[in-house]
């Protein structure tokens, strides 16, 4: 009968320390984002800033340059 009981396991016990560090870093960055973006406008500004830092370009600016 003992082998029919379910064992509860925490994901924290199953992942590596490096994976757990990455998860914690993501959570900290997400909390920081949520704290800074209290409105949709603020969230949009932060998202655009992050996108530009990661190499994304504003499509309207590219179109404008190619039309001139």
N, C-alpha and C positions, 0 to 999 in steps of 0.2 A: 504494500500500500504506500510506502514511503516514496517509491519511484514515480508515483503519479502526481506528486505535489510539484507545483511550479516553483522554480527558483527565480527570485527577483534579482536582476543584475543591473548595476548602474553602468551607463555608457562610460563614465569616468574610469571605471575599473578595466575597461576593455581597450581603450585607445592608448597610444604611446604618449610620452611626455611632450614630444615635439608637436604632435597633433593637438594636444590640449593647449599648448602655448599659442598655436595659431588660432584656435577657437577663442581663447581669452583675448587675444589681440583684436580679432574681428569684433567681439562684443564691446570692447572698450572704445574702438573707433565708432561703432554704431551708436553707443550711448552718447559720445561726444557730438555726433551728427544730430541726434535727436535733441540734445540740449541746445545746440546752436540754431536749429531751424524750427522756430516756434510757429512760423507762418509758411504758407505755400511759397510766397515770394522768397523768403530766406532760404528755404529748402532748394528752390530752383537755382538761386545764386551759388549755393554750395555745390550742387550737383554739376553745374556748368564749369565751375572752377576745377573740380576734381577731374572732369572729363578732359578739359584742356591740358591739365598737368599730365594726363596719360596719353596725349597725342591726338585727341579728337579735335576736329576743326569745325568751325561754324559754317554750315552749308550756305547760309545766306551771304556770308562774306566771300566765299569761294565763287559763287554764282555772280556776285557783283563785280569781282575782279575780272572774271572771264568775259563779261558783257562790255567792259570798258576797253 
